[in-house]
Amino acid sequence: MKKIAVIEQIHKDGLELLEKNSKYEYELITNVSEENLIKKLPEFDGCTLRVSKLNENILQHCPNLKVISRHGVGYDNVDLPYIKKKNISLLITATANAVAVAEHVIYMMLSISKSINKYDNEVRLGNFKKNASNIETLELYNKEMLIVGFGRIGKSLIKRCLGFDMRVNVYDPFVTAEVIKDFGGNKIENLEDSLNNCDYLSLHIPLTEKTKNMINYEKIKSMKKNAVIINTSRGGIINEIDLDKALKNNIIFGAGLDVFEKEPIDKNNPLINNKKVLLSPHSATFTNECKSRMAIETTKNIIDFFENTLDKSMIVKT
């Protein structure tokens, strides 16, 4: 019997897969302190992982661990060099979250473009139409969208953008022009040139040494005054100090962030008091439907791994 550690609570639908399979037993671990994980994990063959960190100091105490199944697609909270050295497989929920994240991007684009928070505040203050005509709003229709990163989320997002009659450019060096064209988009070879012309920018790439601070003040300054930036991928890709400065200087129209360089967001982060940015707490996948899909895929990946039936697209190449 394989022993699986479920690190942090996941939706019950995922736990039921383990409960109904007599080949597995699991234990839910809610105390995710390094000390407790070092104490608990050595006995387990596999584990699920949400936002907690698994560093070398923890993993070196886990001689039986064969697989880590991420409840999501990012994996910057896992010590990749160590698991590669120890031949521990890393899996992601590659298909579960695309719709929820794509919808969250659209929600942010519409909320910012329609200045919905300002309208809502005016009505609640009893002003109704007193100041409404002075509030600037935008349309998505016929605007140029730039999607950076064309994995499953990017492919889900482009369908929704085309539904608003937007023109969509895609920057992804690893995806061919033919594939992007099949989805209704246009492949861009040079990111800087496309930033100059886009009305909306949505980021869907991992945080790496190459992508850290990819969007800085100089790049933002090259964008249109009415441009909107959305980041639902990973904090740190946008330089937050630069973004705050650009918004305060009216360089662009607005921004929406679901992810931050430090999470939870630091109370001293200037973006907290910046009314031109829409914030959400890394919650793009928190729909009822997505939480169920992600939990099921997370535990199914572990079962499939041990049964040798795993879809290879779930495996992270370390």
C-alpha angles and dihedrals in degrees: 000000000000118000116218126193114211102204106204126356119297132183115293092240090069094047091052090063089061094041092054095048112081091200092070140055123186141195125204112226114197098163099081098175114135090243093055095044091052088052098045109033103063092081096054130095095200141003142199119227135198119170101327118110125248106195131171092266089062100034095052087068093056108082094160097049112118103161142024116200113200119215090222140013103274121086107179087119091067125081098239099184091053097048090046090053091049095041093240111159121230119208132188136198092249099173107028105078106039098098096045094049093045090051090049090055091052090047090054094045092052096042092052096040093049093043085228095169091056092049091047091050092049092054092047091050090055094247095115103169097355094104101009096105090055094057111098117227135174140211125230091210114116092354124138117250123197115200114192109201121025107210124124094301093049090049091050091048096051091060091056094045091052088052087064090050092250124156109237129208121185129205113197120130090199098057123073125238089240093059092047091047090052088059092050098259138114122238116235120205098188118050096194094056092050093048088061092060107032124104095197130029123194122184123214106163136109123258109256137148088269096049099041109116089358089149107053136155095278092053093044090049089058092058129092119276090241095047122128125207123205126188120186096147115073135332115246096046087093117049099235096202090052092047092051090050092048093050093048089050091050091240090143134015099245150312141225123210128187093166134050139195089243119032126231086038113253113254088229093056104122091219090073090071096038109105093195093070125071113215133199127175102249086285105132090117095047098104114124090242095049094047089057094046093048094049092048093048092046095056095035089056090058093048092047090048093057091040091051091236098108121142103242092221087072093061120094112218104228 
